[in-house]
Amino acid sequence: MRFGHPEHLYYLFLLIPLAIALGYFLRERFKATEALAGTTLVGKLAFSLSRTKVVWKSILIFLCVAFLLFSYAAPQVGSRLKDVKRKGIEIVVALDISNSMLAQDVQPSRLEKAKYAISNFVDGLGNDRIGLVVFAGQSFLQCPMTSDKSSIKLFMDIVSTDAIATQGTNFSSAIQESMKAFEGIEAGANAEEKNRIRNKVILIFSDGEDHEAGLDQVLETAAEQKIRIYTIGVGTGNPTPIPMPGGDFKRDRQGSVVTTNIQETLLRKIADKTNGQYYRIDAQGTDFDHITED
């Protein structure tokens, strides 16, 4: 409950002298009535009924005055629209959906484990906006910047390695697409909101197997724009086969099973070049939970 004029609540203190005055009035009234009633049975019954009536009447008068004084403070209940100045971090999650993320050295798979970590991270967000970019050999914006947690989780749940036909792991494309997401919210912001869009972060979830060039220039641009990139390596260092539809594993042209293992060197470089931090998700657990401390 809110009050339009909370300062008027002080008038409720007037109820104290009113209660004292009513008490004094009732006492004197009862003395006089009792003297007139006499000692007869009829008189005593009449006095008793009269006293009960007077008491209830006095209570009603007191309550009416109390409610009148209370209403003078303009009590308000219900909901109302209120402008809230948003203060927080702008975050873009870049999720690797290349085939190597299907490897099961981390259960149930690298991709599903990354989704689980992202979902928990989103649940812990406050008044922050977050977008989702998916990438392999190419990248695209899966979900624009939003503060709606359910929306970002819905778009993430439907992501699969089939979403991008061009395979590979192109970090340059993923980072550039993430920076475009930031540009999108800045384009529609007024001067005051642009001033609040100051903390921009990219979270890259990947096993680190990059096969593309041009990364150094992209990292330099991100650093110039004060965009911090946190990288999260998903997987183990053990060579692991990549499951394919039909129950087989991915094979090369000679028919040999292709294996994959996490490549941390490049992921660490990306974080270091942009004043970010590197985290790891493997079979033993994760230190990604500590990202909120950075």
Beta strands, then each sheet from edge to edge (+ up, - down):
strand 1: 2-3
strand 2: 75-76
strand 3: 90-96
strand 4: 129-135
strand 5: 139-146
strand 6: 200-206
strand 7: 227-234
strand 8: 240-241
strand 9: 259-260
strand 10: 278-282
strand 11: 285-286
sheet 1: 1+ 2-
sheet 2: 5+ 4- 3- 6- 7- 10- 11+
sheet 3: 8+ 9-
end
